[in-house]
């Protein structure tokens, strides 16, 4: 059985939550917070739609396409290196 004390906030609880949010973030930061949340939600919706459609080439940026073509060229020529030096990062805490 579900405890009746635990549930969705009702009218007065939403007001208390709103006051706490305004106190924590400040009234000047709330529009920026809402804008960034909206952009993140829009990006998330676009990405999930692209996953369902399987057609993600239309929404890729120029940088993403350039990186993919570079990776394809590297995979086609396994014997050659592009002059990049790969260095291993070592952690001093392990032997």
C-alpha positions in Angstrom: 0.0 0.0 0.0 1.3 3.5 -0.9 1.9 5.8 2.0 -0.5 8.8 1.6 2.1 11.1 3.1 4.4 10.6 0.1 3.2 11.8 -3.2 3.2 14.7 -5.7 3.3 18.1 -4.2 0.1 20.0 -4.2 -0.6 23.8 -4.4 1.1 25.1 -1.2 4.1 22.7 -1.6 4.8 24.1 -5.1 4.9 27.6 -3.7 7.4 26.6 -1.0 9.5 24.9 -3.6 9.4 27.9 -5.9 10.4 30.2 -3.0 13.4 27.9 -2.2 14.5 27.8 -5.8 14.4 31.6 -6.0 16.4 31.9 -2.8 19.0 29.4 -4.0 19.5 30.6 -7.6 18.4 34.2 -7.4 15.7 35.9 -9.5 18.3 37.0 -12.1 19.5 33.5 -12.8 16.1 31.9 -13.3 15.6 32.9 -17.0 19.1 31.6 -17.8 18.4 28.4 -16.0 15.1 27.9 -17.8 16.6 28.7 -21.2 19.5 26.2 -20.7 17.0 23.6 -19.5 14.9 24.2 -22.6 17.9 23.9 -24.9 19.0 20.6 -23.2 15.5 19.2 -23.5 15.4 20.2 -27.2 18.8 18.5 -27.9 17.7 15.4 -26.0 14.5 15.2 -28.0 16.4 15.6 -31.3 18.9 12.9 -30.4 16.2 10.4 -29.3 14.3 11.1 -32.6 17.5 10.5 -34.6 18.1 7.3 -32.8 14.6 6.1 -33.6 14.9 7.2 -37.2 18.5 6.0 -37.7 19.1 9.0 -39.9 21.7 11.1 -38.0 23.7 12.5 -40.9 21.4 15.5 -41.3 22.0 16.8 -37.8 25.7 16.4 -37.5 27.9 19.4 -37.3 30.7 20.1 -39.6 33.2 19.2 -36.9 31.5 15.8 -36.3 31.6 15.0 -40.1 35.2 16.0 -40.3 36.2 13.8 -37.3 34.3 10.9 -38.9 36.1 11.3 -42.3 39.5 11.5 -40.5 38.7 8.3 -38.6 37.6 6.5 -41.8 40.8 7.6 -43.6 42.9 6.3 -40.6 41.1 3.0 -40.6 41.7 2.5 -44.3 45.5 3.0 -44.0 46.5 0.9 -41.0 50.3 0.9 -41.8 50.6 4.7 -41.9 50.4 7.1 -39.1 49.3 10.7 -39.3 52.2 12.0 -37.4 50.3 12.3 -34.2 52.2 11.1 -31.1 50.1 9.1 -28.7 51.3 9.3 -25.1 50.3 7.2 -22.2 49.2 8.9 -19.1 50.5 7.3 -16.0 49.1 7.6 -12.5 51.7 8.0 -9.8 49.7 6.2 -7.3 50.0 2.8 -8.9 53.1 0.8 -9.5 
